[in-house]
């Protein structure tokens, strides 16, 4: 079972040694990324996306750590919009894309072949093109050839997981230009201030017993996390959390959105990964079923890692989330809550995602792992 010592998360030498790529620092620049993206988008001429009509559909091509951008676009456009939003994680440009559509292609490095190919093909079909990534790259060249808009990302983050806001904000600004996002002028500064505030409360020199990201990391360290979002905004953050736990902390995690995911999670509380009354030696599972009632919890190693429940929500948890939390606690499951303050959706999402990102990073560092570098992932890329 993985174990994280609280003292390790407060040891600056340990954090510096494991975090060689500066992930914590990169996450702390999220607010600066928002402000810088505003300037870079304006300099790139983002207003050129404006036209006399809204696009028939928006296709967001984003993969890996930037995949959440497509989910956020789907969230902010909403079900009431006549414009459909589609997210593409790979493969060719869909056959339906044409001159009435907007194609957004993201690649932090600007080198990703799939994004470059999609941008070229979208231009060939006459679609409007917005690309976001490094300057002077094949992706920026594709946008130029398409007479589209390319917004460069600022210097600093070297991973799409830590460059989320530098990638996302230009896309949101583009949506505002085509009439799909109604955003007040001070929204961007609210986002930046919120991200700055989370970076302050989750800073490395903040003690583990008061740092909310360290507290959550310590609680989830000895569990198999299940992340539940209470509603659509928290649902996006929950999927981000599962991705960050897997990619950064190398901890397998699942996610869901309430209310429809409640039954799936509660059903697991009757299984072998629950530690309370839901799984015991009296259940009818054959001769070897259930726990060993003679096992010493201090001398004998646990048979498996138990479940942990990470509940994300806005302002306060709804009735369904509270019921799930109560049932999970009764089944011996560790429960961690993370709530926003009930502001508008994008600002609440920023607070939740920032907390999630810091928590996953501290969990990785507590386990002695570099959150930015995985030898097995590097080997997979080399073989690909």
HELIX and SHEET records of a PDB file:
HELIX    1   1 UNK A    6  UNK A    9  1                                   4    
HELIX    2   2 UNK A   12  UNK A   18  1                                   7    
HELIX    3   3 UNK A   23  UNK A   28  1                                   6    
HELIX    4   4 UNK A   30  UNK A   44  1                                  15    
HELIX    5   5 UNK A   46  UNK A   49  5                                   4    
HELIX    6   6 UNK A   64  UNK A   66  5                                   3    
HELIX    7   7 UNK A   68  UNK A   77  1                                  10    
HELIX    8   8 UNK A  113  UNK A  124  1                                  12    
HELIX    9   9 UNK A  138  UNK A  145  1                                   8    
HELIX   10  10 UNK A  164  UNK A  177  1                                  14    
HELIX   11  11 UNK A  187  UNK A  201  1                                  15    
HELIX   12  12 UNK A  212  UNK A  220  1                                   9    
HELIX   13  13 UNK A  232  UNK A  247  1                                  16    
HELIX   14  14 UNK A  262  UNK A  268  1                                   7    
HELIX   15  15 UNK A  319  UNK A  330  1                                  12    
HELIX   16  16 UNK A  345  UNK A  366  1                                  22    
HELIX   17  17 UNK A  375  UNK A  383  1                                   9    
SHEET    1   A 5 UNK A  84  UNK A  88  0                                        
SHEET    2   A 5 UNK A  57  UNK A  61  1                                        
SHEET    3   A 5 UNK A 102  UNK A 107  1                                        
SHEET    4   A 5 UNK A 128  UNK A 133  1                                        
SHEET    5   A 5 UNK A 149  UNK A 152  1                                        
SHEET    1   B 4 UNK A 254  UNK A 258  0                                        
SHEET    2   B 4 UNK A 223  UNK A 230  1                                        
SHEET    3   B 4 UNK A 306  UNK A 313  1                                        
SHEET    4   B 4 UNK A 334  UNK A 339  1                                        
END                                                                             
